[in-house]
């Protein structure tokens, strides 16, 4: 039986952190949408990646009341 190759844990963690950083930047740099557009996106079932980023940015702005930066996205992901 062939053994599956695994990524070493430290390397796997670095890859995950790198991806999270890219996603955090994409969310922070996405277009800011209006409250009406935000409500429409919340009700929409199938969303594009861009729409998911815009929705997340609007949610974070509503939750924290400040401009969304990559660091804020990462902190929110980590449960701050």
ABEGO torsion letter per residue (X at the ends): XBBBBBBBAAAAAAAAAAAAAAAAAAAAABBBBBAAAAAAAAABABBBAAAAAAAAAAAAAAAAGBBBBAAAAAAAAAGX
